[in-house]
């Protein structure tokens, strides 16, 4: 699937703040971020509350010859961030927990899905796969950004 790009012919009106972007532009910004490019992470699908991303295993192995846990966590966290921000509300992570289930050697896919929310917090579940095999499970909690005012 082609990488998402921010349309070059779209200019931001000067009266708009720098935070103003469309959802499509926000998703594209994750795909073209320095971190995603460093790790080779690509968005396959993204929509409000859902993201599917892939990452190659090359150059991410630990001395045991398996994909480093930090790389797996980074993939899961990136998928979580995309699914939490692929809609009209901006969110940032406040808590992320990962459970490594099996070692991985090849390309990984992370699927993040919205689980539920309160007034301020949203919960997401991320599963990381190598083919059909589950490699890790991650649970993330995000808060609206900017935060919801009390009341």
Backbone bond lengths (Angstrom), bond angles and torsions (degrees), N, CA, C in turn:
res aa  C-N    CA-C-N  psi(-1)  N-CA   C-N-CA  omega(-1)  CA-C   N-CA-C  phi
1 X - - - 1.451 - - 1.518 108.62 -
2 X 1.289 116.65 142.51 1.456 121.53 -178.88 1.518 111.23 -67.68
3 X 1.314 114.28 148.62 1.465 119.49 176.94 1.519 108.50 -70.12
4 X 1.327 115.91 145.89 1.457 121.68 176.68 1.518 108.20 -76.11
5 X 1.313 116.99 138.08 1.458 119.62 176.23 1.514 109.26 -130.59
6 X 1.306 115.25 150.88 1.459 120.28 176.96 1.520 107.45 -77.06
7 X 1.320 118.19 128.61 1.466 120.14 -178.72 1.526 110.65 -56.36
8 X 1.345 115.86 130.84 1.459 120.83 -178.21 1.523 112.38 -76.42
9 X 1.329 117.85 -23.32 1.458 120.01 -177.63 1.526 112.69 -87.04
10 X 1.314 117.53 0.95 1.462 120.81 -179.54 1.516 109.15 -95.32
11 X 1.302 116.75 121.40 1.459 120.30 177.27 1.513 108.68 -114.57
12 X 1.311 115.23 144.64 1.450 121.17 -179.17 1.531 109.19 -81.26
13 X 1.320 117.55 126.58 1.459 118.97 176.56 1.525 110.19 -57.67
14 X 1.340 118.38 138.89 1.467 120.07 -176.30 1.518 113.84 -60.35
15 X 1.344 118.26 -24.76 1.463 119.21 -179.42 1.519 112.62 -78.41
16 X 1.326 117.84 -9.47 1.461 121.41 178.57 1.524 109.88 -85.61
17 X 1.339 115.83 151.90 1.463 119.42 178.30 1.517 109.41 -77.30
18 X 1.317 116.21 164.41 1.457 121.40 179.10 1.526 111.24 -64.89
19 X 1.330 118.16 -19.77 1.457 121.70 -179.35 1.526 112.38 -78.07
20 X 1.344 116.41 -11.41 1.456 119.41 -176.67 1.516 110.67 -77.15
21 X 1.317 115.87 117.43 1.458 122.34 172.59 1.520 107.26 -150.67
22 X 1.312 116.36 157.23 1.458 119.59 175.70 1.528 108.74 -75.87
23 X 1.318 116.57 164.58 1.466 120.80 177.42 1.527 109.09 -60.53
24 X 1.325 117.18 -42.05 1.470 120.47 179.42 1.523 110.87 -60.14
25 X 1.321 117.30 -40.47 1.469 120.83 178.33 1.527 110.85 -67.40
26 X 1.329 116.72 -37.08 1.465 119.99 178.53 1.529 109.98 -64.65
27 X 1.336 116.89 -44.63 1.466 120.58 178.04 1.526 109.69 -61.60
28 X 1.329 116.93 -45.77 1.460 121.03 179.35 1.521 111.59 -60.19
29 X 1.333 117.40 -34.65 1.463 120.05 -179.52 1.523 111.29 -65.92
30 X 1.331 118.36 -31.82 1.459 121.12 175.53 1.527 110.08 -68.37
31 X 1.325 116.17 -41.73 1.461 121.19 -177.64 1.521 111.89 -66.82
32 X 1.326 116.67 -32.91 1.464 120.11 -177.01 1.526 112.80 -102.56
33 X 1.332 118.00 11.25 1.464 120.25 179.86 1.528 110.67 -66.73
34 X 1.325 116.03 154.45 1.466 120.62 178.81 1.524 111.38 -57.19
35 X 1.333 116.76 -39.99 1.459 120.98 -177.80 1.529 111.07 -65.86
36 X 1.334 117.07 -45.62 1.471 120.50 178.56 1.524 110.20 -61.65
37 X 1.314 116.72 -41.74 1.465 119.86 179.37 1.523 111.34 -66.51
38 X 1.335 118.25 -39.39 1.461 122.40 178.35 1.526 111.05 -58.27
39 X 1.343 116.58 -44.09 1.468 121.05 -177.31 1.533 113.43 -90.44
40 X 1.329 117.03 -6.82 1.463 120.01 -178.99 1.521 112.94 75.17
41 X 1.330 117.68 23.53 1.462 121.75 -179.60 1.529 109.43 -77.44
42 X 1.332 116.01 132.16 1.463 121.71 178.41 1.524 110.11 -125.93
43 X 1.318 115.95 139.60 1.461 121.04 175.47 1.527 108.51 -81.67
44 X 1.315 116.14 127.13 1.457 121.88 175.19 1.526 109.88 -95.01
45 X 1.337 115.88 -41.35 1.468 121.39 179.10 1.519 108.70 -152.34
46 X 1.325 115.79 141.27 1.468 119.72 177.27 1.522 108.94 -151.00
47 X 1.327 114.63 135.60 1.462 122.35 173.62 1.519 106.64 -155.95
48 X 1.310 116.67 171.20 1.459 120.61 -176.72 1.527 110.48 -52.98
49 X 1.338 116.04 117.67 1.458 120.83 177.16 1.511 115.19 82.49
50 X 1.332 118.26 8.93 1.468 120.59 -177.41 1.523 109.84 -151.26
51 X 1.340 115.66 138.96 1.459 120.81 172.42 1.514 109.44 -150.96
52 X 1.326 115.18 142.01 1.470 122.12 172.60 1.521 106.74 -127.74
53 X 1.337 115.79 119.87 1.461 121.58 -177.37 1.522 109.63 -130.47
54 X 1.328 116.22 155.56 1.465 121.07 179.49 1.521 109.86 -126.70
55 X 1.347 114.96 155.27 1.461 121.53 178.48 1.529 108.67 -146.41
56 X 1.332 116.62 130.46 1.471 118.23 175.51 1.532 110.63 -71.08
57 X 1.327 116.54 155.58 1.466 121.26 -179.07 1.526 112.31 -88.32
58 X 1.316 117.87 -16.08 1.463 120.19 -176.06 1.523 111.49 -60.24
59 X 1.346 114.79 137.68 1.467 124.13 179.34 1.525 113.64 65.65
60 X 1.350 116.56 21.53 1.473 120.53 178.86 1.529 111.37 -128.48
61 X 1.319 117.10 19.00 1.458 121.31 -176.28 1.525 111.17 -90.72
62 X 1.337 115.51 147.19 1.460 121.42 176.04 1.539 108.87 -89.93
63 X 1.335 119.32 -179.98 1.471 120.69 -179.18 1.530 114.21 -61.19
64 X 1.341 118.15 -17.13 1.468 121.28 177.40 1.519 112.58 -85.07
65 X 1.341 116.93 -1.42 1.459 120.59 177.37 1.517 114.34 82.81
66 X 1.328 117.37 13.59 1.465 121.13 176.98 1.532 108.75 -116.27
67 X 1.328 116.05 162.37 1.462 120.31 -179.03 1.525 109.16 -61.59
68 X 1.310 115.66 130.65 1.474 122.80 -178.28 1.524 110.02 -61.58
69 X 1.332 116.42 138.90 1.463 121.61 178.90 1.515 112.95 -57.51
70 X 1.323 117.34 -33.91 1.465 120.81 178.39 1.513 111.99 -64.84
71 X 1.328 117.13 -35.99 1.462 121.05 177.30 1.531 109.96 -68.98
72 X 1.326 116.63 -41.75 1.476 120.66 178.42 1.524 109.76 -63.26
73 X 1.336 116.70 -44.74 1.462 120.43 178.12 1.526 110.61 -61.11
74 X 1.326 117.05 -43.24 1.471 120.58 179.80 1.522 111.33 -60.82
75 X 1.326 117.33 -41.13 1.467 120.63 177.43 1.523 110.36 -62.50
76 X 1.337 117.15 -47.40 1.467 121.18 -179.97 1.522 111.10 -61.82
77 X 1.327 116.69 -43.70 1.461 121.44 -179.74 1.528 111.21 -64.00
78 X 1.323 116.68 -38.78 1.467 120.72 179.28 1.533 110.19 -65.35
79 X 1.336 117.14 -43.33 1.462 120.76 177.72 1.528 110.40 -62.12
80 X 1.328 116.71 -43.36 1.466 122.66 177.23 1.528 109.96 -57.52
81 X 1.322 117.20 -48.60 1.469 121.20 -178.72 1.518 111.76 -60.81
82 X 1.321 116.88 -40.92 1.464 120.28 -179.36 1.521 110.36 -66.39
83 X 1.338 117.58 -48.16 1.472 119.62 -178.28 1.522 111.35 -64.39
84 X 1.332 117.37 -31.02 1.467 121.18 179.72 1.528 112.60 -77.37
85 X 1.331 117.14 -16.70 1.463 120.97 -175.80 1.523 113.71 -121.92
86 X 1.319 117.48 11.42 1.456 121.13 -177.98 1.524 112.33 -91.30
87 X 1.314 116.94 20.67 1.458 122.48 177.99 1.509 109.87 -134.13
88 X 1.315 117.00 -163.73 1.460 120.42 -175.22 1.529 115.16 -74.25
89 X 1.337 118.11 -15.21 1.467 121.90 -177.27 1.522 109.31 -103.99
90 X 1.326 116.62 133.90 1.467 121.44 174.81 1.518 109.06 -88.93
91 X 1.349 116.22 140.38 1.459 121.51 -179.51 1.526 110.39 -139.53
92 X 1.337 115.05 154.27 1.462 121.51 172.23 1.528 108.02 -129.46
93 X 1.313 116.13 151.36 1.465 121.39 -178.21 1.520 111.10 -72.00
94 X 1.331 115.62 141.74 1.464 121.30 171.77 1.528 110.94 -117.24
95 X 1.329 116.88 -20.20 1.461 120.56 -179.51 1.524 108.92 -158.19
96 X 1.325 115.14 135.87 1.464 120.26 176.44 1.524 107.68 -141.59
97 X 1.329 116.06 132.28 1.469 121.67 178.75 1.519 107.75 -128.29
98 X 1.331 116.74 133.35 1.466 120.29 179.22 1.520 110.49 -122.79
99 X 1.310 115.43 143.72 1.460 123.18 174.80 1.526 106.33 -119.83
100 X 1.337 116.63 114.87 1.463 120.33 176.93 1.521 108.06 -82.51
101 X 1.326 116.08 129.97 1.461 121.22 -173.42 1.524 112.02 -106.55
102 X 1.336 117.04 -40.44 1.460 121.12 -177.52 1.523 109.40 -150.94
103 X 1.337 117.03 153.01 1.454 119.17 176.34 1.534 110.61 -71.75
104 X 1.322 115.90 155.19 1.460 121.22 -179.16 1.519 110.24 -126.34
105 X 1.338 115.35 151.40 1.464 121.22 179.63 1.522 112.61 -126.03
106 X 1.324 117.39 -25.09 1.466 120.72 -173.10 1.514 113.22 -118.37
107 X 1.330 115.15 -166.37 1.465 121.15 -178.18 1.527 110.84 -55.88
108 X 1.326 114.97 139.21 1.463 121.30 -177.90 1.521 110.91 -113.43
109 X 1.323 115.38 147.17 1.458 123.15 174.84 1.517 107.85 -122.51
110 X 1.319 116.81 132.32 1.466 121.65 175.26 1.514 108.52 -115.82
111 X 1.325 115.95 132.83 1.461 122.40 177.30 1.518 107.70 -120.89
112 X 1.326 115.64 120.24 1.464 122.08 -179.78 1.518 108.99 -111.23
113 X 1.340 115.68 133.53 1.459 120.30 179.13 1.520 111.05 -134.41
114 X 1.314 115.10 141.34 1.460 123.69 175.14 1.520 108.84 -63.61
115 X 1.347 117.20 136.00 1.461 122.53 179.11 1.522 111.03 -107.40
116 X 1.340 117.44 -46.51 1.464 120.93 -178.57 1.517 109.97 179.65
117 X 1.348 115.54 174.86 1.461 118.77 -178.97 1.513 112.11 -154.00
118 X 1.322 113.88 158.09 1.457 122.40 168.79 1.524 105.76 -110.07
119 X 1.305 117.22 -166.57 1.471 119.88 -179.48 1.531 111.61 -62.19
120 X 1.344 117.32 -36.17 1.458 121.27 -176.06 1.525 114.43 -109.02
121 X 1.326 117.01 -32.60 1.457 120.71 -169.97 1.523 112.03 -112.55
122 X 1.337 114.95 147.56 1.460 122.19 175.35 1.524 108.33 -126.49
123 X 1.326 116.25 143.80 1.456 121.89 -179.42 1.526 109.75 -114.82
124 X 1.332 115.33 140.21 1.463 122.49 -178.93 1.517 109.19 -132.70
125 X 1.328 116.36 149.47 1.466 122.86 175.25 1.520 107.18 -118.52
126 X 1.332 115.73 131.43 1.463 121.74 178.84 1.521 108.42 -120.30
127 X 1.316 115.57 130.49 1.459 121.07 172.93 1.523 107.68 -115.05
128 X 1.346 116.00 134.94 1.457 121.72 179.10 1.527 107.58 -110.99
129 X 1.339 115.56 131.38 1.464 122.19 -176.58 1.525 110.95 -124.08
130 X 1.328 114.48 149.34 1.462 122.49 163.10 1.521 104.10 -116.15
131 X 1.309 116.63 102.32 1.459 119.92 -170.57 1.514 109.01 65.80
132 X 1.347 117.10 -125.61 1.465 122.02 179.05 1.531 112.26 -93.08
133 X 1.320 117.53 -4.59 1.465 122.56 -174.83 1.520 110.87 -89.14
134 X 1.340 116.66 129.08 1.460 121.32 178.03 1.528 109.16 -76.57
135 X 1.329 115.14 127.95 1.463 122.49 -178.31 1.522 111.44 -102.27
136 X 1.345 116.72 -39.29 1.466 120.41 -177.34 1.521 109.64 -156.25
137 X 1.328 114.52 156.13 1.462 122.79 173.56 1.517 107.10 -125.60
138 X 1.311 115.77 136.15 1.464 120.42 -176.16 1.520 108.87 -133.97
139 X 1.323 116.46 137.06 1.457 121.90 174.73 1.520 107.99 -117.62
140 X 1.334 116.11 131.06 1.451 120.58 -178.88 1.515 112.18 -128.48
141 X 1.315 115.18 145.18 1.456 122.02 175.18 1.523 107.44 -118.87
142 X 1.325 115.77 131.65 1.462 121.51 -179.76 1.519 109.67 -122.16
143 X 1.328 114.98 154.11 1.453 121.55 176.51 1.522 107.98 -117.66
144 X 1.320 115.33 147.67 1.467 119.69 176.85 1.519 109.38 -61.23
145 X 1.334 115.02 142.56 1.455 120.61 179.43 1.520 108.22 -133.09
146 X 1.299 120.50 121.25 1.459 125.62 -2.62 1.529 110.48 -66.04
147 X 1.341 115.22 155.55 1.468 119.67 -176.68 1.530 113.04 -59.37
148 X 1.325 114.75 152.16 1.455 121.45 175.04 1.523 107.98 -71.18
149 X 1.322 116.80 133.80 1.466 119.33 -179.56 1.529 109.65 -71.10
150 X 1.344 117.18 147.81 1.461 120.57 -179.15 1.539 110.76 -64.62
151 X 1.306 114.30 150.27 1.453 116.79 175.82 1.455 115.64 142.44
